[in-house]
């Protein structure tokens, strides 16, 4: 646990089991991970604005995301865009496009539903990470005393990634001659057996929850960039990511 004083000697020490900024904002390949500035500022803004209530409703009030009717084109866009539309916007505005011949009204409803679900999910997970650290830590937070990772686990071209066991099992089930076809994957499994990314702890509920929340936040960041012009989705009125 972190024991940290932000002010005078009478201030209550911070006993949070993790740093929310590190949890939500640290990105990059193994060995070169760093905290992204825009994310650190957004988390600080949300935490300040959502205090003292400290719940999902307070997080949403601090964030003030654009209304989904505006995001999906039902209402005129009055909110300024905050990045490329690649991830989040494509999900929202084309969600109905893969379901056959659907009317624009049906696509719009799908867009609004997806947008609402996204905003609710991001709001709830951020609120839990910021204000319910006990519940998050109980999901299986990794120990802070882990030994340094071996070099072969963090190299630029490492194959020691969380999906390696899945690839290996898929190969064994699919190939008629797995001994021959899956030899490279088996060798990688043997080499990576001491890598944290392949441990049960790494693939815990905690990792899945935190990773999912981080992915949502970064998708939102990508989808609201002002450089995207007309392609960008409307930005928030409260805490901004740009």
PyMOL commands that set and color helices and strands:
alter all, ss='L'
color gray80, all
select helices_A, chain A and resi 20-25+37-50+56-63+68-71+88-93+104-131+133-137+151-154+164-174+178-181+183-191+196-198+205-223+226-231
alter helices_A, ss='H'
color red, helices_A
select strands_A, chain A and resi 26-27+34-35
alter strands_A, ss='S'
color yellow, strands_A
deselect
rebuild
show_as cartoon
